[in-house]
Amino acid sequence: MMGERADTNRGEQVERPQWAPGDIDLERPSVARVWDYLLGGAHNFAADRAVAEKTLEMMPEVRAGALQHRAFLRRAVRYLVGRGVRQFLDLGSGIPTVGNVHEIAQAVQPAAKVVYVDLDPVAVAHSRSLLDGNEQVNVLQADVRDPASVLASPEVNDLLDFDEPIAVLMIAVLHFVPDEEDPLGILAGYRDRLVPGSFLALSHAGFEADEETPEIRAARRVYERSVTRTTLRNSAEFTKLFEGFELVEPGVVRLPAWRPEGPDDEGIADRAFPGFAAVGRKA
Amino acid sequence: MTDRVDHRVRDDRSPLDPAVLAGAESFARSWATAVIGSSYVPMTRAEVAQHLQDLTEMLVEALYASPFRTAPGYEIGSRLVDAHFTGTDTLGRTVQLLGDDLLGELGAAGDERLQSRLAALQGALSAGYARALRERTLAEQEAIRAAVLDARDQAEAMLRASEARFRAMFTEAAIGIGIADIEGRILDVNQALQDMLGFSVEEMRQYNVRDLMHPEDAGSVWRLYDQLIAGECDHYRAEKRFHRADGEQVWTHLTLSLVRDDHGEPQYQVAMIEDVTDRHLLQNRLRYQALHDPLTGLPNRALFLERLGRVFSNRAKHARAGLCYLDLDGFKVINDSLGHDTGDQLLVEVGRRLDHSVSGEGKLVARMGGDEFVILVEGSSGEQDIVDVAERVLTELEAPIRIAGHELSVSASIGIVERQLSSTTSADLMRDADITLYWAKADGKARWALYDPERNAREVARFTLSATMPRALERGEFYVEYQPLVRLEDSTVTGVEALVRWQHPEFGRLAPDRFIELAEETGLIVPLGRWVLRKACEEARRWLVEFGDAAPFVSVNLAVRQSRDPELVRDVKRILDECALPPHHLQLELTESAIMGTADEPLEALRALCDMGVRIAIDDFGTGYSNLAYLKHLPVHELKIAGSFMEGLRAENEEDPVDSQIVATLVQLAHALSLGVTAEGVETPAQAARLLRLGCDTGQGWFFARPGPPENIDSLLRGDL
């Protein structure tokens, strides 16, 4: 995800040139690896686990939250394959834990193609080694906030056919993009390259106004201090991200409530779940 | 106990017994509920339930199997991990649930043998789970570490690639690049810089940046260098020369940049050096061409003025300098008669001789244009220095110059100015040298003239007068005074001479000798003379009206230029007519040269005036070279003997026999030609008496009266005096 970029000190405007390799510091937690730990993975290091544990201490439901984002990804991909989508652009894909987009999609539709994009060089390296030999999957190291360079990359262009519908996925990503970085502009950059019939699937941490409990706030502060800044959005703000897309049923809902696979799924979906999900179709 | 018996009874019953299966199914559901959410498994809830159902059946089979083996328990633990039931709570909940519910669900709650078997299977499941989780964890840790290594390799590869690119850029760059540490030790130089300076990297590394100092470097180059090293500036550009290994020089554009470390402290300096020698030489050539005269090769006006400006800009307190402004005499004649080519060759030779005779430090010979040259001498000690230079030049030019078979003698006129720089400006120096050159020409050419501030002041005053004269005439600053002409034998005033005066607002009352010559030069004499004539005629008319036959005629001076004015006769006639003055009441005085040196036209004018009845007098007679034979034929009525001859007749007791004889002869001559004679400058009674004795007709001078306003004449005529 974007943990790498969070290292740079924006106050000094030390933007690295495109070709300059980022340094890989295992002492610094990465969003991707913290996420992996929360999902029960071992693709992580002490620093990542320390942050995850500290966050969990404040707000144990974070783990369930992570699971819900991942479960939404699964349900969304299955839904999209069902709608005939054969191409996926997974922006901010993170560490390829179990249940990755290509596994879900190719299980149903073996011809499905997936491009994973992440800025974290370790996540990307791991993805590459895992996906080596899978000709229907590419991995790109890039900043998803820069649609132009993502869309211009050979990794994307060699695999995806922009004349056919593509599903753009940003799962638990946009709450790391504050308003001043123009998330709508970033999304527009992708949307404008998509043919009608393409999809956008988003999940996003957030809640309605006044719902933030002191615990959540404390947990968020821990996370922001050690990993990266988060921007929580309410349902109205989240809905705006789908500009240019028509929301499919059930529209914008709390994450667990998006097309649950059984009544039990919804059991966890109490109305206070701190996150929204939706899928939109480009008209 | 009964349960235990029961189980024992059903010892060999098939694990696929429907009741057992139903129990297993029920247990699987509880199991799913207990572990879902403890880890992320990429399955739907139904899939999870099915998975656990399979595992439950496997477990139940193992429970009843004969012989009893724990391996399936191990397998189940392992498969839980494979399905990613890796959460920390999964195993605990599973083991607890197995112990609490499984036998109950199977309807064998009290069966001790099954309890014992279950315990064994729980142990195996835990071991299998732990082993699988350990392996998975190790595998994932290994994978993530491998990913880190891959990522690092990738990063390093990119770094190496970028380093290689930079190295290539550094090596292949056409511009010279050098890197030195902050102490100035040269660390690396690229090929271009090695080629430019002719040193190898190894040789360059022996040097400190400061060793590359060039004596011609501008002070700013090294001042900025110190600032850069101190971190006060981050880069600067400069023009700089370097010594090459072969002793030649390289002109460069240098850009020096400071490289700072992560803490902002100066770390390295990077020099980018562009060889601009060719451009520099071209510029030099263009500059040379722009600053030199293509014909003689001497510095031109632009260079001379630049050098002169520099002399003035960095002058010491008492520094002096001098100029010779030189112009060939009669060059135009040579050019016009022998052709421009010859003229050009002459100029080349003159330039060569000047350069030859004036060479040396602090001296500059320049061609200003045409046949004008100028010599600048810096650091002179006095006027004599420059006079020496001028004389050397004049001597040098004396030898004839042979060009195309012609033996040409040239001379030059030189204006000299020499002074302390603090007292003057370059513009003043140039102007005064130019003026002085004009004097040398005016004084007769082939000579030098030294600037004379008094002469200049006079000329300036003359110029001022001539410039203000036209307006003075308009404003009525001129007026006319009259001096009587007295018949010696009876002291009767027969005529008056009109004498013009100028009441100058700045210089006061000015006599004619101060401005008539100027008026002649400027041509203003014509309107001025016409004005005086009219004024005098008006007075004469007034006297005629007032005194009748006793009224005197007016005698008005006619300047040379006036006498040649084609309008003269018409002007005189019109004025006489307008004043209603009979012509014989007007006498015009001309100098000998005005009359004698003239061609036919003025003479005709005189005859016309004479015929009209106007009297003609020759003024200052005896001072020029009159053609006496010619005099006879001139339309002249009167000779006025110059006052200078009266000196010898002045004293009361004795007289100068020569002067006396001259005056007597002049009187006789006049009378012989039937001309009247007037003696000017009569100042004593003795002079008057002697003149009368010598037969002179008329006297004029202070003895009779000084020039004065017309009223004085009125008084005289009335006999008031």
Interface residues (C-beta under 8 A of the other chain):
Chain A: W19 A20 P21 G22 D23 I24 L26 R33 L39 G40 G41 A42 H43 N44 F45 A64 A66 L67 R70 A71 R74 I95 T97 V98 G99 E103 I104 P121 V122 A123 V124 A125 H126 R128 S129 L130 E261 G262 D264 D265 I268
Chain B: T33 I36 G37 S39 Y40 V41 P42 T44 R45 A46 H84 T86 G87 R136 T137 L138 A139 E140 Q141 A143 I144 A146 A147 V148 L149 D150 A151 R152 Q154 A155 E156 M158 L159 A161 S162
